[in-house]
Amino acid sequence: MSNRREAAHAAEDDGCLRRVMAVPLGILYLLAAGLCYSAWTIRPSGAWDEDAYGAITLLCFLAIVVSVIALVITAAPPTVRRAMGLRWLAPPMILAAIAATRRVLRG
C-alpha cells in the first residue's frame, strides 16, 4: 500500500517539476530560436562585409551555447530528465544544428 502512495506522490512531484522547469527551458528555447532567426536573416552586402560575417558567427555561437545550456539543464539531473521526458531534448538539438549549419554556410 505504501508503494502505491509513493508512486502517486512521485508522479505528482514530476508534474510539479515539469511545470517549474518548463518556464526556464522555454525561455532558453525561445532565446536560441531568436538567435538562430537573427543569424539566418543577416545578409552580408558582399564578400568584404566582415561586420555581417562577424555578427553571423557570434549569433551562431551564442545560439549553440544557449542550446547546450538547455540540454545540460534537461539531461544532467536524473529527476529533471525523468520528469521532462525525451521530447524536451529535441528543440535544443535542432536549434544547435540550425546554428551550426548557418555558421558553416555563412553566406
C-alpha positions in Angstrom: 0.0 0.0 0.0 2.8 2.4 0.7 4.3 1.7 -2.7 1.1 3.0 -4.3 1.3 6.1 -2.2 4.9 6.6 -3.1 4.3 6.1 -6.8 1.4 8.6 -6.7 3.5 11.1 -4.8 6.4 10.7 -7.3 4.0 11.2 -10.2 2.6 14.3 -8.5 6.2 15.7 -7.9 7.1 15.0 -11.6 4.1 17.0 -12.7 5.1 19.9 -10.5 8.7 19.7 -11.6 7.7 19.6 -15.2 5.7 22.8 -14.8 8.5 24.5 -12.9 11.2 23.5 -15.4 9.1 24.3 -18.5 9.5 28.0 -17.8 13.3 28.4 -17.9 13.6 25.8 -20.6 11.0 27.6 -22.7 12.8 30.9 -22.3 16.1 29.3 -23.3 14.5 27.7 -26.3 13.0 31.0 -27.4 16.3 32.8 -26.9 18.1 30.2 -29.0 15.4 30.4 -31.7 15.7 34.2 -31.8 19.4 34.0 -32.1 19.1 31.4 -35.0 16.5 33.6 -36.7 18.7 36.6 -36.4 21.7 34.7 -37.8 19.7 33.5 -40.8 18.2 36.9 -41.6 21.5 38.8 -41.7 22.6 39.2 -45.3 26.2 40.4 -45.9 26.4 43.2 -48.6 29.3 41.5 -50.2 32.4 39.4 -49.6 34.0 42.5 -48.0 31.3 42.8 -45.3 33.2 41.4 -42.4 30.9 43.0 -39.8 28.0 40.9 -41.1 30.1 37.8 -41.1 31.2 38.5 -37.6 27.6 39.0 -36.4 26.6 35.7 -38.0 29.4 33.9 -36.3 28.6 35.5 -32.9 24.9 34.8 -33.2 25.5 31.2 -34.2 28.0 30.7 -31.3 25.5 32.2 -28.8 22.7 30.0 -30.1 24.8 26.9 -29.7 25.9 27.9 -26.2 22.3 28.6 -25.1 21.2 25.2 -26.7 23.9 23.4 -24.8 22.9 25.0 -21.6 19.3 23.9 -22.2 20.5 20.4 -23.0 22.5 20.2 -19.8 19.6 21.5 -17.7 17.3 18.9 -19.2 19.6 15.9 -19.4 22.1 16.2 -16.4 19.8 15.9 -13.4 18.1 12.5 -13.4 14.9 13.9 -11.8 14.5 16.6 -14.4 15.3 14.1 -17.3 12.7 11.7 -15.9 10.1 14.4 -15.4 10.6 16.2 -18.7 11.0 13.3 -21.0 12.9 12.9 -24.2 10.7 15.4 -26.1 12.4 18.3 -24.3 15.8 17.3 -25.7 14.8 17.7 -29.3 14.4 21.6 -29.6 17.9 22.5 -28.3 19.5 19.8 -30.5 17.6 21.1 -33.6 18.4 24.7 -32.8 22.1 23.9 -32.3 22.1 22.0 -35.7 20.4 25.0 -37.4 23.0 27.4 -35.9 25.9 25.1 -36.9 24.5 24.9 -40.4 24.3 28.7 -40.7 27.8 29.0 -39.3 29.1 26.6 -41.9 27.2 28.2 -44.8 28.0 31.8 -43.6 26.9 33.4 -46.8 
